[in-house]
Amino acid sequence: MLAAMPPTPPTTPNRGEPLIRDRGDACPGALRLHPADDGRLARLRLPAGILTAHQTQVLARAAQTLGDGRISVTSRGNVELRGLGEGCGTELAELLSDAGLLPSAAHERIRNIVASPLAGADGIGCGDVQLWARELDGLLCGETWTTALSGRFLFALDDGRGDVGGLGADVTLFSAGPAAGSSADDVFVRVGRRTSRVARADAARAALAAADAFLAAARSAGTGAWRVKELPEGVEPDLADALRRAGVPARPADDVRAPGRAAAAPPHAPAGPVATRTGPVGTTRPAFAGPLPGVFGDPVTGAHAVSVSVHLGRLTAAQLRALAPEPAPAGGGDGELRLTPWRGAVVTGFGDRAAAETRLASLAEAGLLTRADSPWLGVGACTGRPGCAKSLADVRADATPGRGAGGLPVQFSGCERRCGHPHGTTGGTRPRTWVDVVATADGHYLVDGRPTPRTDLPDAVAAARGPSTPTR
């Protein structure tokens, strides 16, 4: 199999027209609470989306006792608590800190790390991206200069299956595996249009060096760019120099094929009869890019995991508790809860398929999406009214699943900011990768730019999403 880095993210409108920022980064965090119409909002970064059983229980308790009783899963696998009281910041910080969820007050908003959620759970991919995430998180929190990164800067750690590699991260690590022109020990690190090849043991240090290269480029540009795509035309991070200064041996990656994935559909491919690498055996892959709901097993280790999706990305405290991992059989290590960038969850640590199937059934009873043919799979919505003052509609109430799970993902947005929308494009010269549903001031919606009354919304969304694809 040839090594294949995910495609370089397309040039954005900011290229050529430098974005000039004249204010600080106001991105919310767990310590910097954001005032919303439904109370204060806290956003907690979870590197690789990982929670232990104890941390899961702590988050559920915080939502129930301090907030509105719900937990929002973000498009980066992080979580938000809403409806927080005016004076609960100290109590919340103490709860999170005691649970090991706030390793550094100065760095808590920059711990944006997504990783392949099924890594090590289904026998596909190579490279322990969870190990990379833990090491990278420690490196980020161990340096003072990293606090200059914005709360929007994103790292993606891809185990070779090409899932998170297509999320438009600022820095991407991509495990090559056995391939022409590379060895099984190769990892590719990418920042902007620059890619280098490093040893697997140096992956986390290489990612940190790539972030340093971006900060140097941003200082040189003088525009206050928060993300790589905001750098003006002609300004590129000098990855090779940053790796050299960090003492990370690197080799060119020019001889490695660069387009999408070798043995799986691209992250936002149209539905079709493609053998999936991120769905249970016997399924075809819909356009939804995350792990499909179901049970997964590693044929070598015998370990099993359960994948579910979260309806419109919001969990009740009871549902979060239902997702808490359990201790694995002796010698197998404890399980993990991994929240995904597609507003889903993967629970690992099951010793056999029967135990995983039992948990999947219990999660269905708890109201989570456990079927790969659910019409709600891939449907997302922002907070909307009444929680957001800028929203023009109660988009969560208006959201409709359309037709089946085989069509494009769809995102309902209460205003033109489109908070939390999927990565990709909704039109232009490149293929459309998600259905854009935006509320308008006249009480209607735009479905991929077409005015649509609320009464016609279900049919319009179904038509834009495309035909359903069978999954069994």
N, C-alpha and C positions, 0 to 999 in steps of 0.2 A: 504494500500500500504506500502510495506517495504521501509525504507529509504535506499538509495543506493548512496554511494559516487562513482564518476567516477573512473575507474580503475587507480591504481597508475601507473604513466608513467614508461615505461620499463627502465631497466638499460642501461646506455649508454656506449660507448667505453671508456669514460673518467674514469669510475669506474674501479679501479684496476690499471690504468695508470694515476696518477695524472697529471693534466694539470698545467704546471708551466708558469705563466705569468710574463714577465719582462718589461711590458710597461703599461702605463695608458689606461683608457677607452676612446677611441677616437670616441665613438658613437655620431653622429651629433645631434644637437638640434635646437631650434629656435634662440639661441644666438651663438652657435658654428656652423657656417656654414661649410659645407663640399665642397671642390673644386671638381667639376666633369667636364667632357669634354663639357657639355652643359651649364656651368656656376655654380654658387654656389647653394647648396642644403640646405634647412632648413627643419627639421623634428619637427613638433609640436605635443606634447602629448595632447590628449584629453581624460581625465578620463571618462570611459564608452562610449566614442565616442560622447559625447553630445555637441551640438552647439545650441545656441539660434538663433533667427532670425537675431538679430543685428550682432552676431559673424559670422554667415554665410555670410552676406553681406561684412563684413570686410575682410574675407578670400578671397572671390571672387575678391574684389578690389585689395588686395595685389598681387594675382596671375596675375592680368591683368596689373597692373601698375609697378610692380617690377620684375615679373618673366615671364615665357613663356605663361601665360594665362591658365595654367592647374593646377589641384590639384590631386595629387596621394593619394589614400586611401591605407593604409598599412595593413598588416596581423594582426595588433593589433588595428585596428580601429582608428589609428592616421592619420595625413595628412603630405604630403611633398609638398613643393614648389620648383620648379626647374627653371633653367635658370636665377637665380638671379644675378644682377650686383655686381661687386666687392665692391662697396662702399655703398650698400643699407642696411647694417646690422642695423645701428642706426634707420633708418626710419621704417624698418620692426618691430624692437623691440618696438618702440613707438606705432605703429598701434596695435600690438597684446596686449600690456600692457593696452592701453586705452579701449580695448574691453573685458578686464578681462580674457584674455587667457594666461597671464603670471603672476600668483599670486606670484611667487618667482623666482628670477633669479638664486639662488643657487640650487633650486630643480627642475628646469623645465625639466631636462632629465630623472628624476626618476619617473615621474607621469604616469607610465605604468599600466593602470587599464582597463581590459576588463570586460564587464558585459552582461548578457543575454539581447539582444537588444529588445526583445518583452515582457519583464517583464512588467506586468501591462497593457498590450495592448490586450491580447487575452484570458484572463481568465484562463490561464495555469500557473503553477508555483506558488510559494508563497515567500514572502519576497521582500521588496523594495530595490532591488540591486542598483538602482540609488541613493537612500538615503545613502546606505553603501558607494558607490563610492565617493559621496561628502564629507562624514565624513572622510573616509580614506585619501582622497586627502588633506583635512585640517590637519589631523594628520601628514602626511608625510611632508608637508610644514612647520609644526610648530616645527619640531625637527631638531637639527643640525646634530645628528649622522646619520640620514637617507641619507645624501649626500654621505655616503660611499657606498651606493648601486650603482650598475652599470646601465647604460642606457639600459641594456638588461633585467634587473630583472623585472618579470611580475607577477601581481596579477590578479586572475580571480574570479569574483563574479557571482555565478550560482544560479538562482532562483529555482532550483530543476528540471529543464527540461533536464539538462545534455548537454547543447550546449557548453558553454565556459569552462565547467569543463573538457572537453577533449582536451584542447589546449596546454597541457604541461606547465602550469604556474608554477612558483616557489612557490607561495602561493595561495591556492584555498579556497574560502568560498563556502559552498554548503548548501542551504536551505533544511532542511529535510522535513518539513511539517508533517501532521499526519502520523505516522508510528509505526510499532511494535518496542518497545524498545525506543521510543523517543516521544517527545511532539511536538505540533505545533510550539513551541517557539524555537526548537532546530536548531542550525546551526553548521555545521562541518567545522573545519579549518584544512587544511592539508599543511604540508611543508615536502618535501621529502617523506619518508615512515612513518612519524609520523602524526597521526590524533587525534584531541580532539573535544569534544562537548561543545559548549558554548551557552549562551543565545543570542537571536536575538539582544537585545539591546547592547551586547558587541561585535558584529561581527567585526566592523571596528577596535576596539582596539585589538582584537585577531589577526587580519591580520597583524597589525603593530608589535605585539609581535613576530609573526612567522618570520617576516623579521629580527627582532633583533636576533632571534635564529640562523638564517642562517649566519648573520655577525659574530656571536660568533664562529660558526663552521668553517667558512672560515678563521678567524684569527688563530684558533687552527690548521687547516691544513697547513697554511703557503704557500699555492700554488697560492694565488691570484685569487681564483675562483670567477667568476662573477655571476654564476647561481648555483642553488642547484644541478643540474645534473653534474656539474663539480667538486663537492666534491669527494675526493678520497674514495675508498672502506673503510668502517669501520668508516667513519666520518658522523654523522647524526646531524642535528639541534636538540637541546634539547627543544622541544616545551613546554613540561610540565613546565620546569623551567622558560622559558621566560614568559609564561602566569602567573605563580605565581608571578614573579617579577613585572609584569605589573598590578597586582591586578585584573586579570580577572578570575573569578571562572570557572573551567573547570571540565568535567567528562570524563572518558574513552569512547572511541568509539568502543571498541573491540566487543561489543555485537550487533553491527549494520552491516548488510550485506554489503559487500564491492564491489561486481562487478557492472558493468555499470548501465544503467537506467532501471527503473521498467516498465514504460509504454510507452516507445518510442524507436525507433531504436538508437543504439549507435552512437556517433558523426560521425563515418566514416563507417557505415554499408553499405553492398552492397545494390543495388537497389532491391526492392521487394514490395509485397503488404502489407506494414506495415502502419497501421493508423498513420498518422503523427501528432505530437504535435507542429510542427513549420511550417506547411503549411496551406493554406486556406482549408476550409471544402471541402471534396470530392476529395482530392488529395492523391496520394501515395507518399512516401518520396523517392527521389533519393539519391544517395550517397553524393551529395552536402550537407554539414552540416549546412549551414546558413539558415536563414528564406527565404522561397521561395517568389518570387515576388507575390504580390496580396494585397487584403484588409483583414484586421483582425479586429475582434470586440470582446469586452468583454461583455458577455451576462448579467452580473450583473450590470455594470456601464453604459453600452450603448456606451462607448467610442470606437472610431475606429482609426486604424492606417493603413498606407500604407507602403509596403515593395517593394524595387526595388533592382536590382543589377547593378553594374557599369562595363561597357565593359572594360575588361583588367585593371580594377582598376583605370582608369584615367577619371577625370571629367573636362569639360571645365568650365570656370567661369560662363557662362550662365546656364549650367546644375546645378551647385552648387546653383545659385540664384533660380532656379526653385524648388529646394528642401527645400528652407527656410520655416520653420513652420509659421503658422499664429496663431493669438490669438484665443483661444478656446471660445466657447459660455460662457456667464456670469456664473460665479461660477465653471467653469470647469478647469480653469488654462490654461496657455499658452501651446502650443505644443512645441515639441522638435524635432530636427534633431539628430538622433543617427546613426553614422557611425559604421559599423560592421566589425569584424575581417575577414569576408569573402568578403570584398571589396564591400559591399552593403550599403544600407541606409534604415532606418525606420523613417517615419515622423509621429508623434503622434499629438493628439489634435483635431481630427475630431468628431463633435457631432453626426453624423449619417453616415450610409453607403453611401448614395447618394453623400455627400460631399467628402468622401474618394474616391469613384469611379471616380468622376470628376477630382480630383487631379491625380489619377493614369493615366487617359487618357492624361492629360497634360504632365505628365512625359514621357509617351511613345512618344509623339510628340517632346519632348526635346532630344530624343535619348537614354534614359535609358532603361534597360531591365526590362520589366514589366510583362512578361509571364513566368509561371512556366515551360513551355516546350521549352524555348529558348535554342538553341544548344550552346550558349555561356555561359550558367550558369555553374559556377565552373571552367571556364578557366581563368588562370592567366599567367602573364608574368612579368619578371623583366624589368628594364629600357632598357637594351640592347644597341646596337649601335644606333645612334652616341653619346648618352649621357654618356655611361660608357666606360672608357678606357680598362677595363679588358674583356669586352664582345667580343665574337668571331662572333656575328651575330646580325642582326636587328631582334630580336626575336618577337617584336611586329608586324612587317610586316609579319613574317612567321607563326605566331600563327594561328591555325586552330581549329574550334569548334569540329571537329569529328562528331559523330552521336548522335544527340538528347541530352537531359538533364539528362537522367537516369543513365549515366555511372559514373565512378569515376571522381573526380576532376583531372585536368591536369595542370601542371605548366611548362611553357617554360622558360628555363634559358640560359643566354648567356655564362656562364662558370661554372666550377665545384663548385663555391661558393654557387650557388643555392639561391641567395638572395630572401627572401620573400616566400619560399616554404611552402606548408601546413604542419601542424604538423602531424606526423605519419611516417610510414615506407613504402618503395617502394619494399620491397622484404624480403628475408631471411626466417626465420622460422615463422614469424608472417604474418598475412594476409596483402596483399598490399592495401594501402588506397588511393593512388593517382598515376597518371601517370607522370613519370619523363622524361621530354624532355630536353636534354642538347646539346647545340651547341658544335661542335668539330673544331679543327684547320684546318681540311681538307675541311671545307665548308659543312659538313653533320651534322646530329644530332644523338644522342643516344636516342632511345625511350625505356625506362626501360632497358637500357644497350645494346640494339640491334642497330647496325649501320644502319642508314636510310638516303638515299639521300633526298634532299629537295623535289624532284618531287614525292617521295613516302610518304611524311610526312602525308598528310591527311588520307590516308588509314591506315597507321601504328598507328596513334593516335586513330583513330576510333576503330581499333581492340583491342588496349590495354585498351581503356576506357570501353569496354564492350557494351552489347546491351542496346538499349534505353528502358526506361520504361514509359508507358503512365502516364500522370499526371492529366487527367481529366476523 
